Amino acid sequence: MKLYYYADTDSLYIDLADRPGTTSREVLPGVVLDLDANGSLVGIDIDGASRQFNLPRTDTTVPFETTGGTTFKR
């Protein structure tokens, strides 16, 4: 799993798989699920992410990558 924060749009993308999404579904205002061709969840896009999570305030994309559990590398 990889996390990407885009400061210019204040969005957080949670990449769950190394497969591309073929369909997107907005399940809540500002929360979009990306599904692959089989309907499996491959990513989650969250708009207004800094209002929901404690994220770094930067002018660039900030990638994080999980290393198992809830530990993140920055």
N, C-alpha and C positions, 0 to 999 in steps of 0.2 A: 504494500500500500504506500502511495506517495501523496503528499499534500502540497498544494501550490497555492500561495496567496498572491493575488494580483492587486497591488495597492491602487493602481489607476482606476480600477472598477470596484474596489473593495469587495472582491469575491474570493471565495475559497473553493478550490476544486480538489475533491478527494478521489484520486485515481485508484480504483480497486483491482484492476486487471490490466494485463498487457494486450487486451483486445480492444478494437475500436467500438465506439457506440454507434448504433445505426438508428436508434429512436430515442427521443427525449420526452419526458413527461414531467410537467410541473405538478408536484403533489401538494405543495403549500405555496403561498405567495413568496417568491424568492428562492424556492428550493426546487431544483430540477434534477431528476434522476436520468442517467444515461444507461440505456439497455443495449445489449448486443443483439445479433440476429436471432438468437435463441430466447430472448427475453430475460436474460440474466443481467443483473446489476453490474455495471462496469465502472460507474463513476457518479459522483454527487457534486452538484454545483450549488453553492450557497451565496446569494447576493447579500450585501450589507453585513458581511462576515465580522467586521470589527465591532459591530454592535452586539454580536452574539458570543464572541470568543475574545480572549486576550491575545491579540495578534500584534506582531511588530509593525510599527508605523515606518514604512520606507517608501521610496519612490520607485522601487523595482520589484520584480517578481521574486518571491522568497520561497525556494523549494525546501521541503522537509521530507525525510524518508523514515519510515518506521523501521525499527530493528527488532521487532517482536514486542508484544505487549503494548504499553503506552509510552515507551521511550522514543524520543525523537532526536534526530541529528539535525543540526542546522549548519 
